[in-house]
Amino acid sequence: MRTFANWEEVPLFDSESSEADFWTENRPDLRLMEAATATSAEASESVTITLRIDPRMLARIKRLARSRYLNYQSMIKQWLSERMENEIREK
């Protein structure tokens, strides 16, 4: 079984059978799953921010999130977290 470490590696599926085939052969890395879920301590320490995004970009983000069964805000936070980890590793 192949393990992936980035949600970008999950394709958009054209059918349920192709999605079933993918999940039969692939699984998310444990760290990726842990990063996607917030503990109650992390949730209580959240800060609300305002971010202006082009409406077309936001629509595309929401569509991607929906195809992955994620909340779009959680997916954006996950992307930011992954990018931070990459930046830290590259230094």
C-alpha positions in Angstrom: 0.0 0.0 0.0 1.3 3.4 -0.9 1.3 6.2 1.7 0.9 9.9 0.6 2.0 12.9 2.6 0.1 15.7 0.8 -3.6 16.0 0.0 -2.6 17.3 -3.4 -1.7 13.7 -4.3 -5.4 12.7 -4.1 -6.8 13.1 -7.6 -10.3 14.3 -8.6 -12.2 11.1 -9.4 -14.4 10.7 -12.4 -16.4 7.8 -10.9 -16.9 6.0 -7.6 -15.1 2.9 -8.9 -11.9 4.9 -9.7 -12.1 6.5 -6.2 -12.6 3.0 -4.6 -9.5 1.8 -6.6 -7.5 4.7 -5.4 -8.3 4.2 -1.7 -7.7 0.5 -2.0 -4.1 1.1 -3.0 -3.4 4.4 -1.1 -3.6 5.8 2.4 -2.8 9.2 4.0 0.3 9.4 6.2 -0.5 9.5 9.9 1.1 12.9 10.3 -1.2 14.3 7.5 -4.2 13.0 9.3 -3.0 14.4 12.7 -2.5 17.8 11.1 -6.0 17.7 9.6 -7.6 17.4 13.0 -7.4 20.0 15.7 -7.3 19.0 19.4 -9.6 20.9 21.7 -6.6 22.9 23.0 -5.7 24.0 19.5 -9.3 24.9 18.7 -9.6 27.1 21.8 -6.4 28.9 20.8 -7.6 29.8 17.3 -7.6 33.4 16.2 -10.1 34.7 13.7 -8.6 36.6 10.8 -10.0 38.3 7.7 -8.5 37.4 4.3 -9.6 38.9 1.0 -9.7 36.3 -1.8 -10.9 36.7 -5.4 -14.4 35.2 -5.6 -13.4 32.9 -8.5 -10.4 31.6 -6.5 -12.6 31.0 -3.5 -15.1 29.1 -5.7 -12.3 26.9 -7.0 -11.0 26.3 -3.4 -14.5 25.3 -2.2 -15.0 23.0 -5.2 -11.6 21.3 -4.4 -12.5 21.0 -0.7 -15.9 19.5 -1.5 -14.4 16.9 -3.8 -12.1 15.9 -0.9 -15.0 15.9 1.7 -13.3 18.7 3.6 -14.4 22.1 4.9 -12.7 24.7 2.7 -11.4 26.7 5.7 -9.8 23.5 7.2 -8.2 22.7 3.8 -6.7 26.2 3.6 -5.3 25.9 7.1 -3.9 22.5 6.1 -2.3 24.0 3.0 -0.7 26.8 5.1 0.5 24.2 7.7 2.1 22.0 5.0 3.8 25.0 3.3 5.2 26.2 6.7 6.6 22.7 7.3 8.2 22.7 3.9 9.7 26.2 4.4 11.1 25.1 7.8 12.6 21.9 6.4 14.3 23.8 3.5 16.1 26.2 5.9 
